[in-house]
Amino acid sequence: MLLLERAGIVLRARWLFSQGNASYAFYLIHNVLLHTAAKIVLALVTPGILSAALIFVIAFAAAAFLGDLVFRFVEAPGSAALRRRYERWHEWRIGSASLPGTITT
């Protein structure tokens, strides 16, 4: 996507933007989902090109869906909470001339 953007091509599809936001969550869970999909598919289908394709499709779809959910309900709220906490801390540090508990003369 970065190479397209550098070439002057900017895609404005909402789902692509959503997947970009969820890419870290996707990265964290894709391996687990790949192994899970492999166990399920290989229990139902004999090994071969069809099973490999099925594993990929299932794991990719599940990782995209669950990555989006993890981003929306875990990563984004957690980041917002940490940002608010940092901003309060930063305001306190800027606003206080001395550290709490210190004596100024």
ChimeraX commands (.cxc) that place a marker at each C-alpha (Angstrom):
marker #1 position 0.00,0.00,0.00 radius 0.5
marker #1 position 2.89,2.34,0.74 radius 0.5
marker #1 position 4.38,1.72,-2.69 radius 0.5
marker #1 position 1.04,2.55,-4.30 radius 0.5
marker #1 position 0.80,5.73,-2.24 radius 0.5
marker #1 position 4.33,6.74,-3.22 radius 0.5
marker #1 position 3.35,6.23,-6.86 radius 0.5
marker #1 position 0.46,8.66,-6.37 radius 0.5
marker #1 position -2.27,6.02,-6.13 radius 0.5
marker #1 position -4.31,6.42,-2.96 radius 0.5
marker #1 position -7.05,3.91,-2.30 radius 0.5
marker #1 position -9.81,5.27,-0.12 radius 0.5
marker #1 position -11.69,2.06,0.60 radius 0.5
marker #1 position -12.93,2.08,4.18 radius 0.5
marker #1 position -12.29,-1.64,4.72 radius 0.5
marker #1 position -8.65,-1.21,3.64 radius 0.5
marker #1 position -8.20,1.58,6.17 radius 0.5
marker #1 position -9.83,-0.64,8.80 radius 0.5
marker #1 position -7.49,-3.52,7.98 radius 0.5
marker #1 position -4.52,-1.17,8.14 radius 0.5
marker #1 position -5.54,-0.15,11.66 radius 0.5
marker #1 position -5.97,-3.78,12.66 radius 0.5
marker #1 position -2.71,-4.95,11.09 radius 0.5
marker #1 position -0.86,-5.32,14.40 radius 0.5
marker #1 position -3.68,-7.40,15.90 radius 0.5
marker #1 position -3.76,-9.41,12.66 radius 0.5
marker #1 position -0.01,-9.99,13.01 radius 0.5
marker #1 position -0.39,-11.16,16.61 radius 0.5
marker #1 position -3.15,-13.70,15.97 radius 0.5
marker #1 position -2.56,-14.97,12.44 radius 0.5
marker #1 position -0.14,-17.73,13.41 radius 0.5
marker #1 position -2.51,-19.24,15.99 radius 0.5
marker #1 position -5.37,-19.11,13.50 radius 0.5
marker #1 position -3.22,-20.70,10.79 radius 0.5
marker #1 position -2.42,-23.66,13.03 radius 0.5
marker #1 position -6.04,-23.94,14.18 radius 0.5
marker #1 position -7.35,-23.87,10.62 radius 0.5
marker #1 position -4.79,-26.51,9.61 radius 0.5
marker #1 position -5.91,-28.86,12.38 radius 0.5
marker #1 position -9.56,-28.44,11.47 radius 0.5
marker #1 position -9.10,-28.79,7.71 radius 0.5
marker #1 position -6.71,-31.75,7.92 radius 0.5
marker #1 position -9.20,-33.57,10.15 radius 0.5
marker #1 position -11.82,-33.19,7.40 radius 0.5
marker #1 position -9.89,-33.16,4.09 radius 0.5
marker #1 position -6.94,-35.24,2.91 radius 0.5
marker #1 position -3.65,-33.30,2.57 radius 0.5
marker #1 position -3.05,-31.70,-0.80 radius 0.5
marker #1 position -3.40,-28.45,-2.70 radius 0.5
marker #1 position -7.11,-28.17,-1.89 radius 0.5
marker #1 position -6.51,-28.50,1.85 radius 0.5
marker #1 position -3.65,-25.97,1.70 radius 0.5
marker #1 position -5.84,-23.46,-0.13 radius 0.5
marker #1 position -8.69,-24.06,2.31 radius 0.5
marker #1 position -6.37,-23.56,5.30 radius 0.5
marker #1 position -5.15,-20.27,3.85 radius 0.5
marker #1 position -8.63,-18.96,3.07 radius 0.5
marker #1 position -10.04,-19.88,6.48 radius 0.5
marker #1 position -7.05,-18.58,8.44 radius 0.5
marker #1 position -6.85,-15.34,6.45 radius 0.5
marker #1 position -10.57,-14.60,6.79 radius 0.5
marker #1 position -10.57,-15.44,10.50 radius 0.5
marker #1 position -7.46,-13.34,11.16 radius 0.5
marker #1 position -8.90,-10.36,9.27 radius 0.5
marker #1 position -12.20,-10.60,11.16 radius 0.5
marker #1 position -10.73,-11.26,14.61 radius 0.5
marker #1 position -7.92,-8.75,14.08 radius 0.5
marker #1 position -10.53,-6.08,13.44 radius 0.5
marker #1 position -12.43,-7.07,16.59 radius 0.5
marker #1 position -9.27,-7.06,18.71 radius 0.5
marker #1 position -8.35,-3.63,17.34 radius 0.5
marker #1 position -11.79,-2.15,18.00 radius 0.5
marker #1 position -12.42,-3.62,21.43 radius 0.5
marker #1 position -8.93,-4.06,22.94 radius 0.5
marker #1 position -6.20,-2.11,21.14 radius 0.5
marker #1 position -8.04,1.16,20.40 radius 0.5
marker #1 position -9.66,1.52,23.87 radius 0.5
marker #1 position -6.39,0.54,25.56 radius 0.5
marker #1 position -4.41,3.06,23.51 radius 0.5
marker #1 position -6.97,5.78,24.24 radius 0.5
marker #1 position -6.83,5.05,27.99 radius 0.5
marker #1 position -3.03,5.15,27.98 radius 0.5
marker #1 position -3.06,8.38,25.97 radius 0.5
marker #1 position -5.47,10.02,28.46 radius 0.5
marker #1 position -3.32,8.85,31.38 radius 0.5
marker #1 position -0.16,10.20,29.75 radius 0.5
marker #1 position -1.81,13.54,29.02 radius 0.5
marker #1 position -2.95,13.89,32.66 radius 0.5
marker #1 position 0.55,12.98,33.85 radius 0.5
marker #1 position 2.11,15.43,31.41 radius 0.5
marker #1 position -0.24,18.24,32.52 radius 0.5
marker #1 position 0.61,17.49,36.14 radius 0.5
marker #1 position 4.37,17.58,35.38 radius 0.5
marker #1 position 4.11,20.85,33.47 radius 0.5
marker #1 position 1.76,22.43,36.03 radius 0.5
marker #1 position 3.73,21.53,39.16 radius 0.5
marker #1 position 6.85,23.49,39.98 radius 0.5
marker #1 position 8.12,20.79,42.27 radius 0.5
marker #1 position 7.55,17.11,42.87 radius 0.5
marker #1 position 4.92,16.12,45.40 radius 0.5
marker #1 position 6.36,15.79,48.90 radius 0.5
marker #1 position 9.27,18.14,48.32 radius 0.5
marker #1 position 9.75,21.22,50.44 radius 0.5
marker #1 position 10.41,24.49,48.67 radius 0.5
marker #1 position 11.93,27.47,50.44 radius 0.5
marker link #1:1,2 radius 0.2
marker link #1:2,3 radius 0.2
marker link #1:3,4 radius 0.2
marker link #1:4,5 radius 0.2
marker link #1:5,6 radius 0.2
marker link #1:6,7 radius 0.2
marker link #1:7,8 radius 0.2
marker link #1:8,9 radius 0.2
marker link #1:9,10 radius 0.2
marker link #1:10,11 radius 0.2
marker link #1:11,12 radius 0.2
marker link #1:12,13 radius 0.2
marker link #1:13,14 radius 0.2
marker link #1:14,15 radius 0.2
marker link #1:15,16 radius 0.2
marker link #1:16,17 radius 0.2
marker link #1:17,18 radius 0.2
marker link #1:18,19 radius 0.2
marker link #1:19,20 radius 0.2
marker link #1:20,21 radius 0.2
marker link #1:21,22 radius 0.2
marker link #1:22,23 radius 0.2
marker link #1:23,24 radius 0.2
marker link #1:24,25 radius 0.2
marker link #1:25,26 radius 0.2
marker link #1:26,27 radius 0.2
marker link #1:27,28 radius 0.2
marker link #1:28,29 radius 0.2
marker link #1:29,30 radius 0.2
marker link #1:30,31 radius 0.2
marker link #1:31,32 radius 0.2
marker link #1:32,33 radius 0.2
marker link #1:33,34 radius 0.2
marker link #1:34,35 radius 0.2
marker link #1:35,36 radius 0.2
marker link #1:36,37 radius 0.2
marker link #1:37,38 radius 0.2
marker link #1:38,39 radius 0.2
marker link #1:39,40 radius 0.2
marker link #1:40,41 radius 0.2
marker link #1:41,42 radius 0.2
marker link #1:42,43 radius 0.2
marker link #1:43,44 radius 0.2
marker link #1:44,45 radius 0.2
marker link #1:45,46 radius 0.2
marker link #1:46,47 radius 0.2
marker link #1:47,48 radius 0.2
marker link #1:48,49 radius 0.2
marker link #1:49,50 radius 0.2
marker link #1:50,51 radius 0.2
marker link #1:51,52 radius 0.2
marker link #1:52,53 radius 0.2
marker link #1:53,54 radius 0.2
marker link #1:54,55 radius 0.2
marker link #1:55,56 radius 0.2
marker link #1:56,57 radius 0.2
marker link #1:57,58 radius 0.2
marker link #1:58,59 radius 0.2
marker link #1:59,60 radius 0.2
marker link #1:60,61 radius 0.2
marker link #1:61,62 radius 0.2
marker link #1:62,63 radius 0.2
marker link #1:63,64 radius 0.2
marker link #1:64,65 radius 0.2
marker link #1:65,66 radius 0.2
marker link #1:66,67 radius 0.2
marker link #1:67,68 radius 0.2
marker link #1:68,69 radius 0.2
marker link #1:69,70 radius 0.2
marker link #1:70,71 radius 0.2
marker link #1:71,72 radius 0.2
marker link #1:72,73 radius 0.2
marker link #1:73,74 radius 0.2
marker link #1:74,75 radius 0.2
marker link #1:75,76 radius 0.2
marker link #1:76,77 radius 0.2
marker link #1:77,78 radius 0.2
marker link #1:78,79 radius 0.2
marker link #1:79,80 radius 0.2
marker link #1:80,81 radius 0.2
marker link #1:81,82 radius 0.2
marker link #1:82,83 radius 0.2
marker link #1:83,84 radius 0.2
marker link #1:84,85 radius 0.2
marker link #1:85,86 radius 0.2
marker link #1:86,87 radius 0.2
marker link #1:87,88 radius 0.2
marker link #1:88,89 radius 0.2
marker link #1:89,90 radius 0.2
marker link #1:90,91 radius 0.2
marker link #1:91,92 radius 0.2
marker link #1:92,93 radius 0.2
marker link #1:93,94 radius 0.2
marker link #1:94,95 radius 0.2
marker link #1:95,96 radius 0.2
marker link #1:96,97 radius 0.2
marker link #1:97,98 radius 0.2
marker link #1:98,99 radius 0.2
marker link #1:99,100 radius 0.2
marker link #1:100,101 radius 0.2
marker link #1:101,102 radius 0.2
marker link #1:102,103 radius 0.2
marker link #1:103,104 radius 0.2
marker link #1:104,105 radius 0.2
view
